[in-house]
Amino acid sequence: MAIRVETTPYGAAALGCLREVVAGIKSDDPMTPVTLLLPSNTAGLVARRHLAAELGSVAGLFLATVPRLAEQLAAAGLAPRRPATRSVVAATWRTVLSKDPGVFAAVADHPATIQALAAAHQELCDLSAEALAAVGAASGLGPDLVRLHREVTNSLAPEWYDVTALLKAAADRARREPAAVTELGALVLYLPQELTQAEAGFVQALTGAAELTVITGLTDVRRADRTVRRSLERIGLEPPESTSRNRPVATEVLNASDADDEVRCVVRDVIATLATTPAHRIAVLYSAATPYARLLHEQLATARIEVNGPGTRPVHERAVARTLLEVLALVDHDLPRAEVFRALANAPTRDFTGQRIPVPKWERLSRAAGVIRGDDWAERLDRLGESALPLRDFAVELRRRLTGTALLTTWSDLATEVLDLFHALLDLTSLPVEEQYAAIAVEGSLRGLSTLDELGTPASLTVLRDVLDLELQQSLPRVGTFGTGVLVAPISASIGLSVDTVYVLGLAEDLYPGRVHEDALLPHRVREAAAPELASARDRLDKKHRQLLVAFASGSSRVVASFPRGDLRRSSRRLPTRWLLGTLRELSGNKRLAATAWDQPSYGDRMLTSASFAGSLISARLPATEQEWRVRGIGAGFELGDQVVDRARLLLRARNSDAFTRFDGNLAGVAGLPSFATEDRVASPTSLESYASCPHSYFVERLLQVEPLEQPEDLLIISPMQVGNLIHDSLDAFVTTVGSALPRDGEPWTHEQRALLLSIAAELADRFEAEGLTGHPRLWQREKLRIYADLLFLLADDDRWRAARRASVVASELRFGFDDEPPVEIVVPSGRVRFRGSADKVDIGADGTIYVTDVKTGGPSRFEAIATDPVAAGTKLQLPVYAYAARARLGNGHTPVESAYWFVRRGGVRIPVPLTPEVEARYVETLDTIVSSIAAGWFPAKAPEVPDFLWVQCPYCNPDSIGHAEVRARWERKRFDPVLERLVRLIDPGVLDD
């Protein structure tokens, strides 16, 4: 049959050529069948709409891509063989690798290896025997790669077929049964691009029974058109010469500071263009999905512009898919606590009774129980009682299901169990449309995996996760409907496109073409050895060049090319792509313009420049979004009544002023602040100590009750606080158990009593371990022995100390202010302060002196200030309160009391604080300053830049808070409240001195 070749530029000219060809074929009979073979589905939609508008009818017009037409002709003949899906090919590669991986042995189990081999397999399937042999001889990986490829092909052939096999079968049928091809009518191969060997063979076979017209698009750039010409040679046609001498160029160029600013500028221009151009006649094409795809969709959505085109998020990034994949991965480490709740928080989840999972509540419960993984879910949650029962049942059942699923050995059983778990965990009834699509994709992928049993591939939950993840990564749902709204797509979508206005973004050299990465399996030397059957690196560059030129040709009235001058994410400078030089030279009139000198010539109004986001926003004729309108209005000085903006302004002005404001910690006048001196509140000494250490930290922790989270899984060794609790609890239980047999008059502890203390400590240590408070088991064994040794040392040191004073042990954990125990009241100038607490140990000497001891398991360094100040600037308030409590319980107002900190893990060092009149006076003064400051609302944050100053850094403090120089300046201006002055002088008296 006859073959006719038409050459045309791309864009509207190509559609015009197509219209003439189809009209000529149908000139005698409008119902004459015509089959269009198209480069893509998008090109088919554009062509159908154009022909319908121009010819008035598309009756008898059939559209298909070359592989799709081959499927129509040959799929029935290939039955009962089925299409080899990605998962089938990947599973076959896993099976073949498991038998004899060769040079791939070290990485045979890695998912990336399977993915790379499957991609190479797709290219190798199209090669002739000679080219395949050349691949095997061209590299060290070649022999094993070709061997494995042939094994995979032979394994698939009896039951499955790939695209190459389909095309070859279709070509065979076209030659055997010309009538089947004749039914297709006249054939039009529209804008062929890079036809594979199999595709070209199929098209060539079609020409034996049907009339074929090839409409070849050319860009008038020989390198860019090279692969198109080669495709025609594969069909058996002589490549035509271009009839045009006008290379496509953009009509305008935009440069912006970075990609974000570039996108915003384009969106503003799109809004302006929409005033005169319908949305479906505008296309926004980008060079790289990252960062342009999501930026464009986000900014256009914010501007409320409807779009269509490829999606930006593959299914595996959707919440339902992430939830399933992360839940399946929990079995690897026996349900680690943090990973469990991270997985459940992705999407709306249910327990196995159908109730919605309260993720935050359950996370708190598990943290309080000290759950880490495995048996902890049952054992440690049991201790919390009824409140933790639903969580316990869910975790135990999830663990049972995952463990059982991991033991299954067939793909059908695995897929069924995982699908059941997916439906049980996720509430799929109230999901957004995107998540519903993702759920359908997950279900379809899982059902498809059951066919892998026919391959004999060993089934495992790990492999299922890898295969499912790979499938969902490559599943990218489309956004919107083609023809409705602005098209947002990669530059590759320009083939067959024709619109009025085209924006092409990201035309910087490092983005387009970007760095050409060497293929690890089919590197350059291998591709050269199998050329021209294997596409070379040069072919990939030429393809990108051609697609850009086609994008320029797709805009019939206006083409805007844009590039970023830099990347603010990496602080780097960018140059326009080499393929934009033709446009820059055309617009500037300088035919020798270099890429590095693009900004030197004058372009008139054809070069648009955005100096910065702020600059372009101020000068833009039409801001794109509500946010931009507001920012522009505020920048111009308009009062918009925006509470958020007004509060931000107030904060900045206050923080930059000399006044001590609420943004610096001044909460004077705020209702609800505690007044310990005038109200019936009971305080603990440690809470008031924390105020003196950092007022802002006190405000956040004590008043707002915000505390850092402690994750059980982060616990490597038992914390110092829990060591102290274990020693204190052991000592208290020991003294209580000994009871009336406590040593008196300096008598030592007996051997039986020492054994009793170790027994009590061991019992408590087991309880702490069961509650998950002790860290790694091996490290805990060493620390536990040290704690036992410390307890024995404690008794020995206590023997020496009591013997010197002939002291008798009276009590342990002397409590006051709890339940029926009266609090300790200390009179201060502003009223009285009531305390609660518990003194660790109380002894009475032979002379009647009461000794109060506070046992410390840390070091004494933070207590050294007591040598010069008995309360250490308000940070050490416990001992005087304990002394008052012991005197009230065991003596009278004249009984001498001596208190001390006892550092039992530091050689028994004691730091005494006798309750003398001088100490009492200093204590009352300090205490009054603290409670008055709290009642006055002074909660300044501490500044890290002045180590010896009042405000030092704490976990909650703002590093931009009040500085040393400002405090001194305020003092000189007498702008301090008297209470604040007392606070400053209390903690660092020298700050305000000259």
Disulfide bonds with the S-S distance in Angstrom:
none
